[in-house]
Amino acid sequence: MTTSVLIADDQALLRGSFRVLVDTADGLHVVGEAADGAQAVAQAARLRPDVVLMDVRMPGTDGIEATRRICADLPDTRVLILTMFDLDEYVYAALRAGASGFLLKDTPPADLLAGIRVVAAGEALLAPSVTRRLLAEFAARPAPAGPARTAPAGVTDREREVLTLVGRGMSNTEIADHLHLSHGTVKSHIGRLLAKLAARDRAQLVIAAYEAGLVGTRSRP
């Protein structure tokens, strides 16, 4: 099965480079290009790609707003943010808008192709080299208003524990070890959290954990 990809970047040279890279990879195919956010939204609506490679900083409608519109209108389309900076101030907003993850533009080609496949499969992708710093950025922000360590409505105590650990960047295996649960049980808890919180993927669970006060400046191990 071929994964269709839309490339959104205001630099023609980069779009061309990404197109060549993606089109020469097995199982991936570029179906369109966009030079700004407005074009990305229009092209996504017309082409309905599996994945959009989205630059954050573009003229006019930026990548954040384009991501928000695409994710709202096309639930089956995943957005993978590409940024020049590992702590770009817009990355958090883009993830909150519905992006499934982000990679740096200097990511090795093989890792970028793997990232497209991961996102297309419905998983979240936070670049390994920057995930911990991104989470540190969340923790450095002012804690959300209201009591700390509260779970969203309908979330059980065990699900709150799992959500907290997801928010700290732990993998399923790490969560299973930490809570002395089986891998399958952790996977089931995460599946229920995705449903209860109407989250698209793991990246959205990280955002939910932060916004619920489960991780951040007031959280404790």
SULMORA-V550453 format. One record per residue. N is the residue number from 0. RES is the residue in one letter. SS is DSSP state (hx for helix, st for strand, lp for the rest). PSI is psi as a letter, one per 30 degrees, with the letter a starting at -180 (NA if undefined). NEAR is the number of other C-alpha atoms within 8 Angstrom. Layout:
[[N/RES/SS/PSI/NEAR] [N/RES/SS/PSI/NEAR]]
This chain:
[[0/M/lp/k/3] [1/T/lp/k/6] [2/T/st/k/12] [3/S/st/k/11] [4/V/st/k/14] [5/L/st/k/16] [6/I/st/k/15] [7/A/st/j/15] [8/D/lp/k/14] [9/D/lp/f/11] [10/Q/lp/j/7] [11/A/hx/e/8] [12/L/hx/e/6] [13/L/hx/e/8] [14/R/hx/e/13] [15/G/hx/e/8] [16/S/hx/e/8] [17/F/hx/e/9] [18/R/hx/e/10] [19/V/hx/e/8] [20/L/hx/e/9] [21/V/hx/e/11] [22/D/hx/f/10] [23/T/lp/f/7] [24/A/lp/k/9] [25/D/lp/k/5] [26/G/lp/g/7] [27/L/st/k/12] [28/H/st/k/11] [29/V/st/k/12] [30/V/st/f/9] [31/G/st/l/9] [32/E/st/l/12] [33/A/st/k/13] [34/A/lp/f/12] [35/D/lp/l/15] [36/G/hx/e/16] [37/A/hx/e/10] [38/Q/hx/e/9] [39/A/hx/e/15] [40/V/hx/e/12] [41/A/hx/e/8] [42/Q/hx/e/13] [43/A/hx/e/12] [44/A/hx/e/10] [45/R/hx/e/6] [46/L/hx/f/8] [47/R/lp/i/9] [48/P/lp/l/12] [49/D/lp/e/11] [50/V/st/k/15] [51/V/st/k/14] [52/L/st/j/12] [53/M/st/j/13] [54/D/st/k/12] [55/V/lp/e/13] [56/R/lp/j/6] [57/M/lp/l/13] [58/P/lp/l/8] [59/G/lp/b/7] [60/T/lp/j/10] [61/D/lp/l/13] [62/G/hx/f/14] [63/I/hx/e/11] [64/E/hx/e/10] [65/A/hx/e/13] [66/T/hx/e/15] [67/R/hx/e/11] [68/R/hx/e/9] [69/I/hx/e/13] [70/C/hx/e/14] [71/A/hx/e/8] [72/D/hx/f/7] [73/L/lp/i/9] [74/P/lp/f/8] [75/D/lp/f/5] [76/T/lp/k/12] [77/R/st/k/14] [78/V/st/k/15] [79/L/st/j/16] [80/I/st/k/15] [81/L/st/k/12] [82/T/st/l/12] [83/M/lp/f/8] [84/F/lp/k/6] [85/D/lp/f/8] [86/L/lp/h/9] [87/D/lp/k/8] [88/E/lp/f/6] [89/Y/lp/f/8] [90/V/hx/e/11] [91/Y/hx/e/7] [92/A/hx/e/9] [93/A/hx/e/15] [94/L/hx/e/13] [95/R/hx/f/9] [96/A/lp/f/11] [97/G/lp/f/13] [98/A/lp/k/15] [99/S/lp/f/18] [100/G/st/a/14] [101/F/st/l/13] [102/L/st/l/14] [103/L/st/l/11] [104/K/lp/f/7] [105/D/lp/g/5] [106/T/lp/k/8] [107/P/lp/k/6] [108/P/hx/e/7] [109/A/hx/e/6] [110/D/hx/e/8] [111/L/hx/e/10] [112/L/hx/e/10] [113/A/hx/e/8] [114/G/hx/e/10] [115/I/hx/e/10] [116/R/hx/e/9] [117/V/hx/e/11] [118/V/hx/e/16] [119/A/hx/f/11] [120/A/lp/f/6] [121/G/lp/g/8] [122/E/lp/l/10] [123/A/lp/l/11] [124/L/st/j/13] [125/L/st/j/10] [126/A/lp/k/10] [127/P/lp/e/6] [128/S/lp/f/5] [129/V/lp/f/10] [130/T/hx/e/10] [131/R/hx/e/9] [132/R/hx/e/8] [133/L/hx/e/10] [134/L/hx/e/11] [135/A/hx/e/8] [136/E/hx/e/9] [137/F/hx/e/9] [138/A/hx/f/11] [139/A/hx/f/8] [140/R/lp/l/8] [141/P/lp/k/7] [142/A/lp/k/9] [143/P/lp/l/9] [144/A/lp/l/4] [145/G/lp/l/4] [146/P/lp/k/6] [147/A/lp/l/10] [148/R/lp/h/9] [149/T/lp/k/8] [150/A/lp/k/10] [151/P/lp/l/7] [152/A/lp/k/4] [153/G/lp/f/5] [154/V/lp/k/10] [155/T/lp/l/7] [156/D/hx/e/7] [157/R/hx/e/6] [158/E/hx/e/11] [159/R/hx/e/10] [160/E/hx/e/8] [161/V/hx/e/12] [162/L/hx/e/14] [163/T/hx/e/11] [164/L/hx/e/10] [165/V/hx/e/14] [166/G/hx/f/16] [167/R/lp/g/9] [168/G/lp/g/10] [169/M/lp/k/10] [170/S/lp/l/7] [171/N/hx/e/9] [172/T/hx/e/8] [173/E/hx/e/8] [174/I/hx/e/14] [175/A/hx/e/12] [176/D/hx/e/8] [177/H/hx/e/7] [178/L/hx/g/6] [179/H/lp/h/6] [180/L/lp/l/10] [181/S/lp/l/7] [182/H/hx/e/9] [183/G/hx/e/6] [184/T/hx/e/8] [185/V/hx/e/13] [186/K/hx/e/9] [187/S/hx/e/8] [188/H/hx/e/10] [189/I/hx/e/11] [190/G/hx/e/8] [191/R/hx/e/8] [192/L/hx/e/13] [193/L/hx/e/13] [194/A/hx/e/8] [195/K/hx/e/9] [196/L/lp/g/9] [197/A/lp/h/6] [198/A/lp/k/11] [199/R/lp/e/9] [200/D/lp/a/11] [201/R/hx/e/12] [202/A/hx/e/14] [203/Q/hx/f/13] [204/L/hx/e/15] [205/V/hx/e/13] [206/I/hx/e/11] [207/A/hx/e/10] [208/A/hx/e/14] [209/Y/hx/e/13] [210/E/hx/f/8] [211/A/lp/f/13] [212/G/lp/g/15] [213/L/lp/f/15] [214/V/lp/l/15] [215/G/lp/a/13] [216/T/lp/f/9] [217/R/lp/f/8] [218/S/lp/l/10] [219/R/lp/l/4] [220/P/lp/NA/2]]
